[in-house]
Amino acid sequence: MNESIESPDIETASTEYAKRFSGEWGKYLLSRQEKLVADCLPKGHEQTLLSVGGGHAQLANLYTRRSFEISVYGSEGASVELLVPYDIQYQSGNILSLPYQNEAFDVVVAIRLLTHLVDWPKMIEEMCRVSKGQIIIEYPSARSLNIISPLLFKLKRKIETDTRTFRLFNESEIRAELARHGYQVEFRRGQFFFPLVVHRVLKSHWLLRGLESLLALVRLSHLFGSPVILSARKNT
């Protein structure tokens, strides 16, 4: 039987991709992502963490500060340049067929990955298999202003000439796939009420940040924002 082989993480691990998040507005976008992932991570020391497709290193500082034993698994040929400053074990191969034993890690994370995979259920299956009990994923939600993303794609293409199309998810399909592997959602938060392309165009102007803070305060961005950070745990 032929294995599915997909490698969307090669682009996200590149230095060119990292430039999309340069400057103060880029730091603002990444800070929201980091805060929500931090809220999901287990407490305590000597925890093992696998970041699938994590060559982008966007959360490497967080993992290091929390004293995780970190491993990153990426596609063949994926750049590791962004991981060089960190003490992180890196292996490469087919991300849809992880070379680890069942329950090898305390927590398994996939950020900026699921949306670009065709066989995304296989990715969730593999993450659940190698986790002792917790997985954290990020995905763009169909229950958000991203529903108009096809109309904004041309604008996004002008800003990021190498931008890719992406898949929107209904939360019900994510929950159903997790349930198939004995996991249930324990935490989910939308990161931004306004699409990321709006933040990039306006450079996350202080007024836009203020609106996002207000919408978060009244939970609108939590419920209807995107991308979503979701944590799920194995049923006991």
ZATORGU-473212 format. One line per 4 residues: their letters; for each residue x negated, y, z negated of C-alpha. Coordinates in nm, 2 decimals, padded with zeros to 4 digits. Last residue first. Layout:
BEGIN
a = X:Y:Z  ... $
***
This chain:
BEGIN
tnkr = 01.01:00.82:-03.03  01.09:01.00:-02.70  00.78:01.13:-02.53  00.74:01.51:-02.54 $
asli = 00.81:01.78:-02.28  00.66:02.13:-02.25  00.78:02.37:-01.98  00.63:02.70:-01.86 $
vpsg = 00.86:02.84:-01.60  00.75:03.06:-01.31  00.99:03.24:-01.33  01.25:03.42:-01.53 $
flhs = 01.62:03.34:-01.58  01.63:03.20:-01.94  01.32:03.34:-02.09  01.33:03.65:-01.87 $
lrvl = 01.69:03.72:-01.99  01.59:03.66:-02.36  01.70:04.00:-02.49  01.34:04.07:-02.59 $
alls = 01.21:03.92:-02.27  01.42:04.16:-02.07  01.28:04.45:-02.27  00.92:04.33:-02.23 $
elgr = 00.97:04.28:-01.85  01.12:04.63:-01.82  00.82:04.78:-02.01  00.58:04.59:-01.79 $
llwh = 00.76:04.73:-01.48  00.73:05.08:-01.63  00.36:05.03:-01.70  00.30:04.94:-01.34 $
sklv = 00.24:04.56:-01.28  00.02:04.64:-00.97  00.34:04.76:-00.80  00.29:04.52:-00.50 $
rhvv = 00.14:04.24:-00.72  00.42:04.27:-00.98  00.68:04.26:-00.71  00.51:03.95:-00.56 $
lpff = 00.53:03.79:-00.90  00.91:03.78:-00.88  01.08:04.00:-01.15  01.21:03.82:-01.46 $
fqgr = 00.87:03.71:-01.56  00.73:03.41:-01.76  01.04:03.19:-01.79  01.03:02.98:-02.10 $
rfev = 01.08:02.61:-02.17  01.02:02.41:-02.48  01.11:02.06:-02.61  01.21:01.89:-02.29 $
qygh = 01.25:01.51:-02.30  01.02:01.23:-02.20  01.09:00.86:-02.15  00.96:00.82:-01.80 $
rale = 01.29:00.85:-01.62  01.38:01.13:-01.86  01.10:01.34:-01.72  01.23:01.30:-01.37 $
arie = 01.58:01.39:-01.48  01.46:01.70:-01.67  01.27:01.82:-01.36  01.57:01.76:-01.14 $
senf = 01.80:01.95:-01.38  01.56:02.24:-01.40  01.62:02.32:-01.03  01.29:02.36:-00.87 $
lrft = 01.16:02.61:-00.61  00.90:02.48:-00.37  00.62:02.70:-00.24  00.51:02.85:00.09 $
rtdt = 00.14:02.94:00.10  -00.05:03.27:00.09  -00.36:03.31:00.30  -00.30:03.67:00.40 $
eikr = -00.22:03.77:00.05  -00.07:04.12:00.05  00.08:04.10:00.40  00.19:03.74:00.34 $
klkf = 00.37:03.85:00.02  00.57:04.10:00.22  00.66:03.84:00.48  00.76:03.60:00.20 $
llps = 00.99:03.84:00.03  01.31:03.74:00.22  01.22:03.37:00.16  01.16:03.45:-00.21 $
iinl = 01.53:03.55:-00.26  01.59:03.26:-00.50  01.28:03.38:-00.67  01.51:03.61:-00.86 $
sras = 01.57:03.33:-01.10  01.75:03.00:-01.14  01.56:02.84:-00.86  01.26:02.82:-01.09 $
pyei = 00.89:02.83:-01.00  00.70:02.55:-01.18  00.45:02.51:-01.47  00.39:02.19:-01.65 $
iiqg = 00.30:02.08:-02.00  00.29:01.72:-02.10  00.31:01.56:-02.45  00.31:01.21:-02.59 $
ksvr = 00.00:01.00:-02.56  -00.05:01.13:-02.21  -00.19:00.91:-01.93  00.15:00.77:-01.81 $
cmee = 00.34:01.10:-01.85  00.10:01.28:-01.63  00.10:01.00:-01.37  00.48:01.00:-01.35 $
imkp = 00.49:01.38:-01.33  00.25:01.37:-01.04  00.45:01.10:-00.87  00.76:01.31:-00.90 $
wdvl = 00.58:01.59:-00.72  00.53:01.39:-00.40  00.54:01.70:-00.17  00.31:01.90:-00.40 $
htll = 00.27:02.28:-00.38  00.52:02.36:-00.66  00.36:02.11:-00.90  00.02:02.27:-00.90 $
riav = -00.01:02.62:-01.04  -00.05:02.47:-01.39  -00.06:02.10:-01.47  -00.13:02.00:-01.84 $
vvdf = -00.18:01.67:-02.02  -00.18:01.65:-02.40  -00.32:01.40:-02.64  -00.51:01.21:-02.37 $
aenq = -00.57:00.85:-02.27  -00.21:00.73:-02.32  -00.24:00.48:-02.04  -00.59:00.44:-01.90 $
ypls = -00.74:00.70:-01.67  -00.83:00.71:-01.30  -00.54:00.94:-01.21  -00.36:00.84:-00.89 $
ling = -00.17:01.15:-00.77  -00.47:01.37:-00.83  -00.67:01.15:-00.58  -01.04:01.21:-00.66 $
sqyq = -01.25:01.45:-00.87  -01.40:01.45:-01.22  -01.49:01.75:-01.44  -01.58:01.75:-01.81 $
idyp = -01.56:02.10:-01.95  -01.81:02.30:-02.15  -01.73:02.63:-01.98  -01.93:02.88:-01.77 $
vlle = -01.93:02.64:-01.47  -01.55:02.60:-01.45  -01.50:02.87:-01.18  -01.76:02.70:-00.96 $
vsag = -01.59:02.36:-00.97  -01.46:02.38:-00.61  -01.24:02.09:-00.50  -01.41:01.86:-00.26 $
esgy = -01.21:01.56:-00.37  -00.91:01.67:-00.57  -00.92:01.78:-00.93  -00.93:01.63:-01.28 $
vsie = -01.03:01.86:-01.56  -01.13:01.73:-01.91  -01.13:01.93:-02.23  -01.20:01.82:-02.59 $
fsrr = -00.99:02.09:-02.74  -01.14:02.35:-02.97  -00.85:02.60:-02.96  -01.08:02.87:-02.84 $
tyln = -01.21:02.64:-02.56  -00.85:02.56:-02.45  -00.76:02.92:-02.44  -01.08:03.03:-02.25 $
alqa = -01.02:02.75:-01.99  -00.66:02.86:-01.92  -00.72:03.02:-01.58  -01.00:02.78:-01.50 $
hggg = -00.88:02.76:-01.13  -01.02:02.40:-01.13  -00.72:02.29:-01.33  -00.58:02.05:-01.08 $
vsll = -00.48:01.82:-01.36  -00.59:01.97:-01.70  -00.65:01.68:-01.95  -00.66:01.76:-02.32 $
tqeh = -00.80:01.57:-02.61  -00.74:01.70:-02.96  -01.03:01.71:-03.20  -00.89:02.00:-03.40 $
gkpl = -00.54:02.09:-03.51  -00.23:02.25:-03.36  -00.06:02.11:-03.05  -00.02:02.34:-02.75 $
cdav = 00.32:02.48:-02.65  00.29:02.83:-02.79  -00.05:02.85:-02.63  00.10:02.77:-02.29 $
lkeq = 00.34:03.06:-02.34  00.07:03.30:-02.44  -00.16:03.20:-02.16  00.10:03.25:-01.89 $
rsll = 00.18:03.59:-02.02  -00.19:03.68:-02.03  -00.24:03.57:-01.68  00.00:03.83:-01.54 $
ykgw = -00.15:04.11:-01.75  -00.50:04.01:-01.65  -00.40:04.04:-01.29  -00.26:04.39:-01.36 $
egsf = -00.58:04.49:-01.52  -00.80:04.39:-01.23  -00.84:04.05:-01.06  -00.56:03.80:-01.04 $
rkay = -00.55:03.76:-00.66  -00.93:03.75:-00.67  -00.91:03.40:-00.83  -00.77:03.27:-00.50 $
etsa = -01.09:03.38:-00.32  -01.31:03.22:-00.59  -01.15:02.89:-00.51  -00.98:02.65:-00.75 $
teid = -00.63:02.74:-00.63  -00.73:02.65:-00.28  -00.86:02.30:-00.37  -00.56:02.25:-00.60 $
psei = -00.33:02.18:-00.30  -00.49:01.83:-00.26  -00.25:01.56:-00.16  -00.31:01.19:-00.12 $
senm = -00.03:00.94:-00.14  -00.17:00.59:-00.18  -00.14:00.34:00.10  00.00:00.00:00.00 $
***
